[in-house]
Amino acid sequence: MFETTTTTYASKREQYDDLVQQARGLMLGESNMIANAANFSALVFNSLPEVNWAGFYLFDGSELVVGPFQGKPACIRIALGRGVCGTAAQDRQTQLVRDVHAFEGHIACDAASQSEIVVPLVKADGTLLGVWDVDSPVIERFDDDDRAGMEALCAAFMETLPR
């Protein structure tokens, strides 16, 4: 079966490049979005340090609904424009929050979370699929290298969707 390994990387960019390749290999030949989302969440959660939640919120046409994830139980529904996930979905821009306590309207599903990054998942035709959300118990855990890496990971995930 697929196993993550601990590797020392020269940079975050190198780590994310490797993780993107692992994700592509893991999802290769599988077209079921839920299966890919579940494995994708597990891969990222078990590969990145200082992460306490990694998963998807899927847009049901009116709000975000929790999808496959790794971590503690999560908020089930999030309105567009509410919290970090709802803001990313509404604005369709990655939200990198170095300190969740400084983000007005942050939704604390897990009180241990201190920083967060959320990438909107938008299909080629402009339709919102949902968001990819990763939380950390460490303030300032995420930076611009993480933004680029998470966006590359999400692009690899979106490649698996039927056109």
Secondary structure, 3 states (H helix, E strand, C coil): CCCCCCCCCCCHHHHHHHHHHHHHHHHCCCCCHHHHHHHHHHHHHHHCCCCCEEEEEEECCCEEEEEEEEECCCCCEEECCCHHHHHHHHHCCCEEECCHHHCCCCCCCCCCCCEEEEEEEECCCCCEEEEEEEEECCCCCCCHHHHHHHHHHHHHHHCCCCC
